[in-house]
Each structure stands twice: as C-alpha cells, then as structure tokens.
C-alpha cells in the first residue's frame, strides 16, 4: 500500500549540534566519532531540516581523517613527518567539530577543511 501524504521536516538545531559534537567520541572511546554521527544521519536525514547536508559533511570529514591518518603512517619513516601530521590531524579533529557544532546551532552550514568528497 502506497501512501501519498507529505511529512514535514522539523527544525532541530540541538540535534545538529549534538551530531557534530559526537565526533569527539573518538577522543574518549577511540572509535565512536564516525559511527554515532553516521547512525544519527542515516536515521534522521529525512526528518530534520539540513541533517542531510550536515551528516554528509561529518561523514566526509571523518573518512578523510582516517585516510590522512593512514597516509601519515609511512611518513613516520621520513624524519618523523607522519608524527607531525598525526598531531595536526588530532588538533583539526578536535577543533573543527566544535566550530561546526556552533555554526549548526546558529543555523549555518558546516565547513570542514581538506575534506574529501566520499558521500555526495
């Protein structure tokens, strides 16, 4: 049976804020920074205004960080450049979710630098 009713999306800036901050779970648990925002995005993308855009940005950023961390591993052999890369990635992985959580609470779109486009 097919339904033809329209379900309106609701605006929930608090959930967008929390979704961005969930990326910080990586620092607390070691793995939750991608999993929790991914689940929130998949469940709420059709129900919350702008959740699809924010979720894609978060997933792209987290996947980009993983790729950059992997690229830094062989660079450790070259004068320790990989360690510097890891430190910079840790700083970016901590600061940009906070900045974009604040932007989301103000109704703005997120901007993650050096984010590769895995999900479009």
LUMMAR-152953 format. One record per atom (N, C-alpha, C): residue in three letters; y, x, z. Coordinates in steps of 0.001 Angstrom, whole numbers, padded with zeros to 6 digits, always signed. Example, Ala and Ser with C-alpha at 12.3 -4.5 7.8 and 13.67 -1.06 7.14 Angstrom:
<atoms>
ALA-005690+013190+007800ALA-004500+012300+007800ALA-003300+013200+007800SER-002250+012850+007080SER-001060+013670+007140SER+000030+012900+007870
</atoms>
This chain:
<atoms>
UNK-001172+000843+000000UNK+000000+000000+000000UNK+001235+000888+000000UNK+002145+000585-000892UNK+003338+001402-001058UNK+004529+000708-000412UNK+005293+001450+000368UNK+006471+000858+000990UNK+007713+001310+000247UNK+008667+000406+000103UNK+009890+000686-000634UNK+011113+000723+000263UNK+010931+000939+001537UNK+012084+000954+002424UNK+012650+002366+002534UNK+013918+002451+002823UNK+014623+003718+002939UNK+014755+004071+004406UNK+014329+005257+004762UNK+014504+005701+006137UNK+015670+006681+006169UNK+016663+006351+006940UNK+017860+007180+007032UNK+017580+008403+007897UNK+018142+009511+007474UNK+018049+010724+008272UNK+019075+010648+009384UNK+018704+011180+010526UNK+019651+011198+011633UNK+020207+012603+011794UNK+021401+012688+012319UNK+022021+013980+012559UNK+021655+014450+013960UNK+021127+015648+014043UNK+020709+016198+015326UNK+021014+017691+015347UNK+022251+018025+015691UNK+022673+019420+015721UNK+021983+020195+016834UNK+021609+019497+017902UNK+020922+020177+019007UNK+019559+020699+018568UNK+018840+019920+017786UNK+017540+020369+017300UNK+017706+021543+016336UNK+018735+021510+015499UNK+019007+022640+014614UNK+019320+023890+015435UNK+020102+023721+016486UNK+020452+024812+017394UNK+019190+025410+018015UNK+018326+024544+018526UNK+017081+024982+019162UNK+016155+025649+018152UNK+016123+025135+016934UNK+015258+025709+015898UNK+015664+027153+015608UNK+016964+027403+015537UNK+017429+028778+015316UNK+017082+029663+016508UNK+017277+029163+017710UNK+017004+029972+018901UNK+015515+030206+019129UNK+014669+029368+018559UNK+013219+029568+018697UNK+012768+030876+018061UNK+013574+031431+017178UNK+013230+032716+016580UNK+013186+033828+017625UNK+013884+033636+018726UNK+013926+034637+019785UNK+012618+034686+020571UNK+011711+033750+020306UNK+010398+033782+020955UNK+009626+035052+020608UNK+009954+035653+019489UNK+009304+036902+019114UNK+009529+037971+020180UNK+010717+037987+020761UNK+011023+038989+021777UNK+010319+038678+023098UNK+010025+037419+023345UNK+009370+037036+024597UNK+007843+037050+024486UNK+007312+036541+023378UNK+005866+036413+023243UNK+005261+037339+022204UNK+006066+037813+021263UNK+005569+038708+020226UNK+005222+038037+018916UNK+005145+036710+018874UNK+004738+036068+017620UNK+005398+034723+017340UNK+005999+034069+018272UNK+006460+032691+018101UNK+007684+032508+017233UNK+008359+033586+016852UNK+009607+033488+016112UNK+009486+032902+014730UNK+008328+032962+014143UNK+008100+032337+012836UNK+007360+031022+012980UNK+006401+030962+013862UNK+005513+029806+013967UNK+006257+028553+014441UNK+007002+028650+015524UNK+007661+027464+016095UNK+008720+026898+015152UNK+009650+027720+014589UNK+010602+027142+013634UNK+009936+026560+012394UNK+008842+027192+011954UNK+008113+026683+010793UNK+007553+025295+011079UNK+006952+025111+012239UNK+006401+023801+012616UNK+007508+022769+012747UNK+008610+023133+013418UNK+009735+022198+013553UNK+010287+021812+012193UNK+010422+022773+011304UNK+010946+022494+009968UNK+010015+021564+009197UNK+008716+021850+009221UNK+007774+021024+008464UNK+007702+019592+008989UNK+007842+019430+010287UNK+007755+018095+010879UNK+009051+017308+010707UNK+010190+017979+010822UNK+011480+017279+010878UNK+012315+017363+009606UNK+011879+018038+008556UNK+012736+018256+007389UNK+013141+016968+006674UNK+012323+015930+006772UNK+012664+014661+006130UNK+013337+013684+007080UNK+013501+014067+008343UNK+014053+013155+009347UNK+015439+013556+009845UNK+015770+014853+009767UNK+017016+015371+010315UNK+017903+015862+009175UNK+019177+015506+009223UNK+020145+015955+008227UNK+020243+017475+008288UNK+020173+018129+007149UNK+020297+019580+006972UNK+019136+020392+007542UNK+018118+019762+008074UNK+016982+020517+008611UNK+016272+021295+007508UNK+016188+020733+006320UNK+015508+021416+005227UNK+016196+022734+004887UNK+017523+022726+004803UNK+018271+023937+004481UNK+018156+024971+005598UNK+018304+024529+006844UNK+018217+025436+007981UNK+016800+026000+008117UNK+015805+025159+007954UNK+014414+025607+008065UNK+014050+026631+007013UNK+014483+026389+005768UNK+014219+027354+004704UNK+014880+028687+005007UNK+016113+028649+005491UNK+016834+029886+005810UNK+016119+030659+006922UNK+015647+029931+007930UNK+014947+030579+009049UNK+013635+031201+008586UNK+012845+030458+007838UNK+011551+030959+007374UNK+011758+032156+006442UNK+012723+032072+005547UNK+013010+033197+004659UNK+013433+034431+005445UNK+014256+034242+006470UNK+014712+035370+007284UNK+013555+035996+008042UNK+012725+035180+008655UNK+011598+035705+009427UNK+010587+036424+008531UNK+010293+035860+007373UNK+009376+036524+006440UNK+009989+037823+005919UNK+011294+037827+005690UNK+011983+039041+005255UNK+011891+040125+006323UNK+012078+039753+007580UNK+011958+040723+008665UNK+010563+041335+008698UNK+009549+040511+008518UNK+008171+041019+008517UNK+007978+042028+007389UNK+008462+041704+006194UNK+008346+042619+005054UNK+009086+043922+005343UNK+010300+043819+005890UNK+011079+045028+006179UNK+010426+045878+007266UNK+009820+045238+008278UNK+009090+045991+009296UNK+007927+046763+008669UNK+007209+046119+007766UNK+006078+046774+007099UNK+006559+047941+006240UNK+007696+047766+005559UNK+008254+048842+004741UNK+008669+050027+005617UNK+009103+049765+006832UNK+009539+050836+007739UNK+008386+051698+008256UNK+007170+051191+008222UNK+006035+051947+008761UNK+005849+053289+008045UNK+005760+053320+006710UNK+005618+054640+006080UNK+006882+055499+006191UNK+008033+054864+006388UNK+009273+055625+006514UNK+009356+056400+007828UNK+008495+056075+008777UNK+008457+056826+010035UNK+008070+058279+009759UNK+007250+058494+008742UNK+006824+059843+008395UNK+007957+060690+007809UNK+008968+060039+007265UNK+010104+060742+006671UNK+011239+060858+007676UNK+011145+061849+008544UNK+012197+062173+009503UNK+012529+061028+010452UNK+011609+060141+010669UNK+011820+059059+011622UNK+012725+057949+011132UNK+012951+057861+009825UNK+013841+056819+009292UNK+013312+055413+009586UNK+012008+055293+009668UNK+011415+053988+009959UNK+011742+053510+011359UNK+011861+054423+012303UNK+012214+054039+013675UNK+013639+053500+013716UNK+014534+054176+012976UNK+015914+053676+012887UNK+015924+052289+012237UNK+015115+052121+011204UNK+015010+050817+010545UNK+014503+049745+011491UNK+013501+050081+012301UNK+012959+049113+013265UNK+014011+048714+014281UNK+014774+049678+014765UNK+015829+049368+015743UNK+016862+048439+015128UNK+017289+048752+013895UNK+018277+047903+013223UNK+017727+046499+012960UNK+016457+046418+012584UNK+015838+045105+012362UNK+015731+044314+013669UNK+015425+044991+014765UNK+015370+044313+016072UNK+016735+043749+016449UNK+017769+044542+016227UNK+019124+044075+016539UNK+019485+042875+015672UNK+019211+042977+014363UNK+019509+041861+013454UNK+018672+040634+013799UNK+017402+040845+014154UNK+016519+039734+014513UNK+016913+039058+015811UNK+017720+039722+016623UNK+018195+039135+017871UNK+019575+038490+017707UNK+020453+039126+016967UNK+021845+038662+016864UNK+022000+037490+015891UNK+021396+037581+014693UNK+021630+036550+013686UNK+021086+035166+014041UNK+019953+035038+014728UNK+019574+033686+015172UNK+020590+033073+016140UNK+021186+033882+017000UNK+022196+033356+017929UNK+023442+032933+017169UNK+023901+033781+016244UNK+025087+033448+015444UNK+024854+032163+014658UNK+023687+032049+014020UNK+023412+030872+013202UNK+023102+029634+014038UNK+022649+029800+015267UNK+022493+028647+016164UNK+023871+028072+016488UNK+024831+028945+016731UNK+026198+028493+016999UNK+026776+027822+015762UNK+026535+028408+014601UNK+027014+027803+013345UNK+026384+026418+013146UNK+025096+026286+013445UNK+024419+024995+013290UNK+024995+023953+014238UNK+025325+024364+015457UNK+025893+023403+016405UNK+027294+022971+015990UNK+027951+023785+015155UNK+029275+023423+014628UNK+029195+022695+013291UNK+027991+022422+012820UNK+027809+021699+011569UNK+027909+022573+010332UNK+027813+023896+010479UNK+027904+024818+009351UNK+026500+025239+008907UNK+026429+025761+007700UNK+025144+026225+007173UNK+024886+027659+007625UNK+023614+028023+007776UNK+023290+029374+008245UNK+023470+030422+007145UNK+023758+031645+007572UNK+023823+032788+006666UNK+023046+033935+007301UNK+021946+034290+006685UNK+021134+035417+007140UNK+021246+036519+006097UNK+021756+037697+006490UNK+021906+038786+005524UNK+020552+039387+005154UNK+020473+039921+003960UNK+019277+040605+003456UNK+018028+039741+003495UNK+018216+038441+003444UNK+017085+037522+003489UNK+016541+037320+002071UNK+015276+037637+001906UNK+014618+037427+000617UNK+014286+035947+000468UNK+014240+035476-000776UNK+014036+034057-001022UNK+012545+033787-001291UNK+011796+033542-000217UNK+010381+033201-000338UNK+010204+031696-000542UNK+010970+030902+000187UNK+010895+029442+000112UNK+012219+028942-000447UNK+012140+028212-001545UNK+013391+027714-002134UNK+013391+026209-002242
</atoms>
